[in-house]
Amino acid sequence: MSNQDFHVLLIGTDINAYYMARNFHEAYGKPVDILGKVAMKFTSLSHICNVMLEPNLWDKEVFKKRLADYGEKINKKIVLVATNETYVRMVVENATFLKQWYVFNYVDETLLNQLILKENFYATFGDSELINLPKTYNYRCNHDSLDETQVNALGFPLIVKPADTVKWYEYEFKNRAKVYRPETMAALKQIIHDAQTAGYSEGLIIQQYIAGDDSHLFDSMFYVSKTGVPVLQTFAQIGLQEPAPSEIGSCTVLVNGYNQFNNTNEIKDKLKQFLININYRGICEFDLKYDPNRKKFFVFEINPRQPRCGYYMTACGFNVAKYLVDDLIYDKVPDFKFIDTECGLSFVPMNVIKGFIKNEAYRKKVLALKKTGKLTRVLDYKRDTCMKRKLWLKSRDMKAKKKYERYQWQL
């Protein structure tokens, strides 16, 4: 971005990094520099990404040195964007050091720990009058004895997930997943045994299961200025998630501006006020599920970063990268906008949409958006012209249906 008065560095090489690179490329027409730990085809095969690799990037001193070296070479303000929780934490923990060269928009370390560490999240915000959280039992591996009375009070099936997702992925073990849904006490105990045996000693979140298929899930994304002013908000109904155990919770199809339960106004303003109350800064995502029996939205988590599905904000006409630059570089903060534009986003081909979205009305809505050109494929960017990448994307689509068929028992 040599012809502009700022530069951009993304940290991470995954699909989230690609979508942010696409945002910057659409807004400013230049490839974006990316620093990551490992090569991933989302970015390594892209013509809009200049990928630099550092295998030891998770080491604090290596991280600081690589970012300092990069910062010294660039004679401009550098907009720094992390693309997963690990890198968000590293930026926040080293914020004072990094501000010598970089500008970024993240919460402080105290609030970060309240959001990223799930046991802290449920303990801190469980009594909020603005958001509903599922009933939760926090279990600390290798420290607590399982209180079966408390567990049974939640009712089976349960939802089980790591309290510290950064630590969770430091350990490899059989059947490791992002989220579990045990049907029995024996299945729950097996999950705990496997995690503890692998060396994980942090918390597990054990909570009540909110009934409903993937179309009961919702996504609300925000951009909040560096001064704490909410600028953008979306509200999207999800129709399908990734089926593999290691990817459950990652949405593959959503539609913004669409809610079959017709109660968007009931929740959207509460989410906005919640962020104001906790003094939030930057991009975030609320992960919600609607319970039709109690007619309430339940918040599962708040991710203090852009979600991998977040390109739908740009597809609606509001490029979050431009808002970030305007805020950090030019001190421009526009009036708040709730984005109710109806548009769809998909990571999967049409045969998966037609075959695996259970909600018939929702499936018809996605097909109608496809016909009118309002369904966006995040990775299909016409200005990214690498032929190897196009072939890889075609191969990825061909494998998608088999992937859903393999894990259909979980859907």
Secondary structure, DSSP 8 states (H G I E B T S, - for coil): -TTSSEEEEEE--SHHHHHHHHHHHHHH-S-EEEEESS--HHHHT-SSEEEEE-TTTTSHHHHHHHHHHHHHH--SEEEEEE-SHHHHHHHHHTHHHHTTTEE-----HHHHHHHHSHHHHHHHHTT-SS-B---EEEEETTT----HHHHHHH-SSEEEEES-HHHHTT---TT--S-B--SSHHHHHHHHHHHHHHT--SEEEEEE-----GGGEEEEEEEE-TTS-EEEE--EEEEEE--STTTTT-EEEEEET--TT--HHHHHHHHHHHHHHTT--EEEEEEEEEETTTTEEEEEEEESS--TTTHHHHHTT--HHHHHHHHHTT------EE----EEEESS-HHHHHHH---HHHHHHHHHHHHTT-EEETT--TT---HHHHHHHHHHHHHHHHHHHHTGGG-
